């Protein structure tokens, strides 16, 4: 599985959509910023996921 991206703003609701490419995330962050002047939008990259299994483990999303 490849890393993916979320758009986040501390003053807005939680991210709800995954972006599969950095380019898509940038386009969306810029669209949101244009439509919401004065509000910052951060692009977050998910690099790993931890989950409860027996035993608990963490796996990293790799870009290859």
Long-range contacts (C-beta under 8 A, 24 or more apart in sequence): 1-61, 2-61, 2-62, 2-63, 3-45, 3-46, 3-47, 3-61, 3-62, 3-63, 4-45, 4-46, 4-61, 5-43, 5-44, 5-45, 5-46, 6-43, 6-44, 6-46, 7-32, 7-41, 7-42, 7-43, 7-44, 8-41, 8-42, 8-43, 8-44, 9-36, 9-39, 9-40, 9-41, 9-42, 10-40, 11-39, 12-36, 12-39, 15-44, 18-46
